[in-house]
C-alpha cells in the first residue's frame, strides 16, 4: 500500500500502466468513456492493453506498420465513447485513423449537456477461461493533457450471481450502447451482464466500502450521492465551479471547509464561502513542456475532481468526473466513485497534509481576488459547434470511375455563424457547410466518416454517417501502407516480431534483401523471416494465424505466392492450438 494517496512524487500514475493486464491474461473487450479524445493518444491504447507485446517506443508512433498493426489488433476489442464534437484535430493526419471509425462513438446529449465521464471497463481472460473486470475511474480525458489528475482502479472476478450493487455500472454501459454500431453494441451489453456478476471489487486497504454513482442517466441522481447531506468537514477539489453549487456544498458543512480550484474559476463570493482556498502556484503553471510537433508549450493546472466529507456516518472520498457545478450534477452525464474509509483511516487534517506537503507543494493559498464575477466556464463545446453538428444528417458516397464523390445532407436551416467542413483526409478542401455540398475526385483510401468542422479559428473532428462506403475501402488503406509484395513480406516479419522496436531496424535490412531478390520470378522468403515464422508457429501459433486476417485485407497482386508458402505453417499452428 502506498504511503499516501496523494503523494505527487511517489504516487504518479502511468495512464498506460493502468490498462495493462495481469500476467497470463489477455484483453477480451475494453470500453472507455472520455469527454475529449485525441486520436493520436488512442493509438497508444493497444500497447497498454497488451495487444502488442512491446513498450511504446517514441519512434514507433511514426512507423506506419506499427500503427496499422496496433489498429488491426485492437479494432474488434475496444469501444471509445466521447462527447459529440470533442475529438481533437490530430497534428498528423494518418490514413489509419479511418480504421478507427468502428471503435469511436460520439454521444450527443440534448441541449448544451455534455457526456463527461472518464472511465474504463476492461474484461481480461486467461487460457483457462477465468476472467476478471478492471474498473478505472479517472478525471483525465484520453488526451495528452498534463494537468493534475487522479485515478482509481478496482478489479473483481466474475462469478455466477448478479449483484444489485453493480447495477449502476451496467446502467452506464447500457446507456451508451445505443450510440454504438450493432457489433460493438452487442459486446457492450454482454460486458454489462458480466459486470453485474462481479463478486466484489477489490479496494485499497484504507477503504471498507464503495458505491457507484452515475449522474445524468436517471432522475434525482445528484441527491442520492450523499454530497448534499449535512457533514462536519468538507474538502472540494474541482477545476471548474458554479457559485450556486460550491455555495450549497459549503453551506452543508458545519465546521471546516477547504477548496482547491483554478484561479480563473474564482470570484470574491466563492472565496468568502470557504475557510481556505488554494490554487496552482505560478511556478507550476509556468513549468511548460513542449512535445515534438506542438505549436506551443503547455502548462499544468488542476483538472482532478475530488470531494472529501467527514460526518457522523463516516468519512467519504468521491473521485470521478463531476466538477463542482450545477451543470455537472444536474445536466451532464458524469460518474463518481464513492469510497468509505475504514474507521481511523482518514481525517480532514491528514488529507489536507497529503494535499499540501511541506516540500514541493504545487498549491498556494489565495485570500482575495479582484474579480467580482465568476469567469465563464469555457470547457464545454460552444453553442455554434453544437448547432453545426446537429444540422448534419449524413453523407453519401458515389463512384465516378476510380474516383469518388461525397455529398453532404443537412437539415437546411441557416446557421448563426459561418461554418466550414472538410473530409479529414482532404483537410485543405474546406467549404461552407450547406445542404448538398459535394466533395469530388476523392481516392478510395480517403473515404472516411471523420470530418473536420471549422468555426472562426477553431477546428474539431466529428463523425458523419457515410452511406455507401465501398467494401474495398479498408483494403485500399492497407495497400497504401504495405504497397507491394516486398512490403507485404516486411509487414509479416514485423507483425510476427517479439520486439517491434528492434523490428523497425530489421525492416531496413529485410528491405535491402527483398530489393536484391526483386528480379526473382517467385517470391522468396528471407531466412530471417522463415525462422520467425517457424518460431511463431511453435511458440505463438495464434499470432501466426493472424496472417489470415491480414491477407483478407490484401489482393493477390500483393500476397502473391505467399499463400502456398504459408499453408504448411498454418496447418501446424492449428494443430498446436488444438
N, C-alpha and C positions, 0 to 999 in steps of 0.2 A: 504494500500500500504506500502510495506517495506520501511524503511528509506533510504537505499541504495540498489542498485542491487548487489553489490559485497562485502557486509559485510561478512567476513569469519566466524563470530560468529553468528550473527543474522539470516543470510540467508542460513544456512546449509539446504540442501535438503535431504530428505529420499527418496531413489530411489523407494522403495515400495510404499511410500505415494503418489508419482506422479501417480501411476496406479490406485489408489483407486477411485471407482465411487462415484457420489453424492448419498446422502441418497434417497432411493426409486428406484434406478436404478441398473440394473444388466448388466454385460458384455455380449454383443451379439457376438462380434468377435474382436480379437486383433491381430495385426501384428507388429512384431519387426524386425528392421534391426540392425545388430551389426557386427563389424569386427571380433572380437573374442568372443567365447562363452564358458562359464563354465556350464556344465550340472547340477552341484550341485547348482549353483546360479539360474538356471532356475527353480528348484524345489520350490523356494520361490515365483514365479510369481503368481500361483493360489491364494495364500493367499492375495497378494497385490491387485489382480483384484476383490477380494470379492467373489471368488468362494468357499472359505472355510471361514466361519464366525468365525475367530479367529485371535489372534495376533500370530506372528511367534515366538513361544517359542523355545529357543535353543535346548531343549530336543526333540522336535517333529521331527527334521530332521533325527533323528536316529530311529524313530518309523516306522516300515515297514507298518503299517496300514495307518498312516498319509501320507506317500509317495505314497502309492497305491491310496489313496483317492484323493490326490492332482492331480495326473496324470489322474485318471479316470474322474474327473470333468472338466479338462482343455483340454484334448486331442483334442476335436472337436472344441474348441473355440480359439485356438491360433495357429499362424504360425510364426516361428522364422527363419530368413534368416541370414546366416553368410558367411564370406569369406571361400572358399574351403580350407580345411586343417587347419583352425584356431579354431577347437574345442579342448579345453584343455583336457588332460588325467585326469579324476577325481581322487582325492586322495582315495576315497572309491568307488569302482565299485559295483553298486547295480543292481540287476536284473530288477528293474522297469525302468531303463534307456532304455531298449528295447522298452518300450511302448511309448517312445518319438519319435520314428522313423517317424511317420506320422505328426509330428509337427515341425521338424527341417530340414531345407533345405540348402545345401551348394550352393553358387554362384561361379562358376568358370569362370572368365573372361580370355580373350586371353592374351598371353604373360605373363609378370610379373605384370599385372594390378590387382588391388585389389578391392573387394567390401568392402567399408569402411564407409558407413553412419551409424549413430546411431540415431534411430528414433522409435517412437511408433505411430501407428494409432489404435485407440480404438473406437469401437461403443458401446454405452450403451443405453439400452431401459428400460422403466418402464412398469408397468402393464397396463397403459392406451395406450401403443403403441407409446408414444413420445420417440424420440431418439435424441442423440447428439453425436458429434465426438470430441474426445480429440486427439490433436496432441502434441507429446512431441519430442523436438529436443534436443539432448544431444551431449556431447563429450565423454561420458563414454560408454564403452562396457558392455555387460551383463556378468560381471565377479565380482570378489571380490576385484578388484583393489582399492587402497586408494589414488590415486593421485588427484591433484586439477582438478576438472571438473566443467562445468557449464551446466545448463539445462533450457529450456524454455517450458512451457506448454501453450497451447491455446485450447479453446473449442468453438464449434459452433453448433448451432441447424440445423438440416436437413430440408430444405424447398422443394419447388417443381421445382424451376427453376435452370438450370445449370449455373454456373459462370465460365468464362474462367480463372479467377484469380486462381482458384483451380486446373486447369489442370496439373500443374507440380506435384502436389501430386498424382493425378490419374495416371500420366505417370510413377511415381516411382513404384506404385503398379502393373501396367500392365507390367513393365519391369521385375519385379521379379516373376510374376505369372507363367512364363514359366518354372521356376525351381521347382515349387511345384507339388505335386501329383494332380490328377484330382479333388478330393473332395475339397481340400484346394484352388485350382486354381479358382474354381467356386465361392467360398466365397470371395476370394481376388478381383475378378472382380466386384462382387456385392458391396463390400466396396468401390472400386474405383468410382463406379457410385454414391453411397451415398455421397462421399466426394465432388464430382462435384456439389452437390446440397446444400452444406453448405452455408447459407446466408452470414455469416461473422464470422470470428474467433475473439473472444474477446481478447483485448490487455491490457497489463499493462498501467496504466494511463499516463506514460511518452511518450508513442508512439502513432502516429496517422495513421500509415500505415505499411504494411508488403508485402514482396514478397517472394515466394518460389523458390529456386534456386538449382535444381538438376545439378550435374556435371557428365559427362561421359556417358549420355544416348542419348544426341543429340549433333551434331557438333556445335562448336562455343559457348558452354555454358559458358566458363570461361570469355570471353569478355563481355557477357551480364550481368555479376554480378554488374558491376559498380566499382569494386575494382581497375580496371586498368585505370580509368579515373583520370584526374588531381584533386588533393584536396589540401587543405591548411595544415591540420594536420593529422597525422596518428599514430595509436597505433596497433601494431601487437602482438598477444598473441598466440604462437604456440610452441609445444614441439620439433617438427622436422622441419628442414629447408632445402632448397636448396639455394645456393648462388645466382643463377640466379633469383629465384622468389623473395627473400627478397630484392634483388637489384632493380628489376623492381618496386616493391611496394614503396621502399624508393625514387626512382627517380621521382615518380609521386606526391610526397608530397613536396609542395613548402617551407614549413616552418618547423614546429616541427615534430619529429618522434621518437617514443619510441618502443623498442622491449622487450618482455618477452619471455624467452625460457629456455631450458635446457643447462647447461654448456657444455654437451657432443656434442651439436649441433653447437657450435660456433667455429669461427676462427677469426683471426685478421681482415680479409677483411670485414666480416659481421659486426663486432663491429664498424668498421670505417664508415659504411653506416648510422648509427643511432646516434642521439644526446645522447641517454641514452639506455643502455641495462641492463636488470635485470634478475637474475637467482634465483633459490630457495636457501635459506640460508642452510648452512651445518647443523645447529642445527635442522632444519625442516626435512632435508633429513635423519638425523640420528635418528629421533624420531620414531624408528621402533617398530612395534607391531607384536607379533606372535600370530596367531589364533591357536586354538586347531587343531592338525593334520598336521600343516605346518612344513616342514622340516627346514625352516629358516625364520627369521623375514623379513618384507617388509617395505621399506622406503616410502617416499612420495615425489613426484615431480610434475612438471607441466604436465598436459595432456589436458587442455582446449584449444580450438581453437576459438579465438575472433579477430575481426577486427573492429576498430572504425575509421571513416573518417569524417572530418569536411570540408565542401566546400560551394560553392555558392548556390548549390541546396539543402543544408540541412545537418543535422548530421545523420549518419547512424551507426548502430551496426549490425555486422554479427556474427551469432552464428551457430556452427554446427560441422562437422567432418573434414573439409579440413585443413590440415597443410599448412604452407606457403612454399610449394614445387611444383616443376614442375609436379611431379608425381600426386599429389593431384588434381591439376587444369586441367591437360591435359591427364591423363591416367586412373586414378581410377574412380570408381563410388562413388560420395560423395554427401553431401547435406548441403546447407547453408540456414539459415533463415535470411532475410534482414529486419531489423526493422528501420523505420524512426522516429526519435524523433520529438516531438512537439517543436515549437519554444521556446527557452529559457529553455528547459528542460534538456539540456546536453551541456557540453563543454569539451574541451581537458583537461583543468586543473582540472575540477571537477571529471572527470573519473579517471585521474591519482591519485587524492587524495583518491578515493574509493579503487583503486587497491593497493595503498601504504599507508595504515593507519599508524598513528603515533605509536599506541600501537598494538603490536602483528603482525607486518608486516612480512609475510613469505619470502619476497624477499629482495635481496641486489643488489646494482649496481656493475657491473663489467666493468672496463675501459680497460683491456688488457688481453690477454691470450697467452700462449706460442705457442699454436697450429697454424701453418700456414695453414694447410689444414683442411677442414671440416671433422668431424668424419662421418663414414659411417652410414647411416640410417639402423638400424637392426630391425626395427619394422615390416617389411614385410616378408612374407614367402620366404625362400630362394629357389633358382632355383632347388636344388636337390629334395626338397619335391614336388614342382610343377611337376617335371618330373615324380616322382614316382606315384603321384596321377593320372596323366593323362595316365599313362601306364595301369591302371586297367580298364578293360571293365566291368566285372560283376562277379558274383559268383552264383553257382548253388547248391541247396540242394538235396541230395539223401538219401533215407531211407535205413537203414540196421537193420531190426528188430525194436527194440525200440530205437535204436541209429541212429545218422545221420552223414553224411559227407558233407563238404563244399568244392567245387572245384573252385578255382580262375582262371579267364581268364584275360590275359594281352595282350598287342599288340606284345609281344615277343621281343621288342627291348632291347638291353643291356642298363643298367643304369650306369651313371658315378660313383655313389657311391654305396656302399653296403647298401641295403635297406631290412629291416626285417618287417614282418607283422604278426599279430595275431588277432583272434577274440577278441572283447572287454571282453567277459566272459570266455576267455581262455588266460588271459594275460601272462601266463607263457609258452605259446606254440609258441614263435617266430620262424619263419622260413624265409629263404631268399625269397624275392618276385620274383617268377618265374611263367611263364605260366603253368597252370596245377597243381599248388600247391594244395594239398589236406589236410584238417584238418579232422581227423576221430574221431569216438567214442564220438560224441557230444550229450548232452542231448537236448531234445526239448526246454526247457526253456533257453538254451544257444544260440539258433539261433538268430542272430541279424544282421542288416545292418551296425552296428557300428564295425569298426576295428581299431586297433592300428598300426600306422606306426612308425618305429624307424630308425633313421639315426644317427650314432655315439651315442651321449648320449642324444639326443633329441627325445621325443615321442609326437605324436599328435594323435587325433582321427579323423577318416573320415567315411563317409557313402559310402557303396558299394551296388549297386543294387543286391539284393539277390533273385534269381528266385527260386520259389518252396517252400517258407516257408509254412509249413502245417497250415491249418486253426486253429488247436488246440494250436498253439504256445502261444497266449495271455492267453488262458485258463491254460496252464501249468505254466505260471508266476503267475497268480492269485492263483492257487492251491499251489504253492511253498511257498506262503506267508500265506495264510489262512489255509491250510493243512488239516483240518478235520471239522466235524460238530460243534464241540465246538468252533473252531477258527472262523467258519462262524458266529455263534451267537455273538461272541465277536466283530467281524468286523461290523455286523449290528448295534450293540449297539454303536460302535464308530462312524459310519457314520451318525447316527441319532442324535448324540450329538450336543448340542449348544455350547459346550466348549471342544475343542479337548484336551487341556492341562489337564483339570480335568478328562476327559475320559481316559487318559493314566493310572491314578491311578485306576479308576473304572474297567479297563480291568483286573487288577490283582485280584480284588475282584470277578469279574464275572468268571474269570478262575477258582478260587477256588470252586465256587458254581457248575460250569459245571463239574469239576472233581468229586465232591461229587455225581452228578447225572449221572456219566458215565455209571453205570450199569443199568440204566433205559432203557427199550427196546425202548421207544419212546422219541424223543427229547422234552425236557421241556423248555419252555420259562421262564427264571427267572423273578421274579416280577418286578425288576428294568427295564429290557428290555421291558417287557409288558407295563409298564407305559410310557416308552419313545415312544413306537410305538403309543399308544393312543394319547399322546400329539402331536406327529408329524402329525398324521392323521388329527387333528383339526387345528393346528397352521401352519403347513408347509407341506401340502399334496403332493406337487411336490417332496419334498425330499424323502418322503416315497416311492413314485412311482419310484424313482431311483433304488430301490431294484430290479426291473425288469431287468435293465441293468446289475447289479451285478450278479444276478442269471444266466443270459445268459452266463456269463464267467465261470461258475462252473458246475460240473456234479451233477447228482442225488446222487452220493455217498457222496457229501459234503452238498448239500442243504437239502436232505432227506425230512422229513415230514414238513419242514418249509413252503413249498408252500401252503399246505392246511391251515396252521395256519395264513398265511399272507393274504389269499384271502379275508376274511371279511374286514380287514383293507384297502385293495386295493380298494374294491368296494365303501367304504365310502369316501376314499380320492378322487376318481374320481368324485363322486357327489359333494364334497366340491369345486373342481376346476370349475365345471360347474356353 
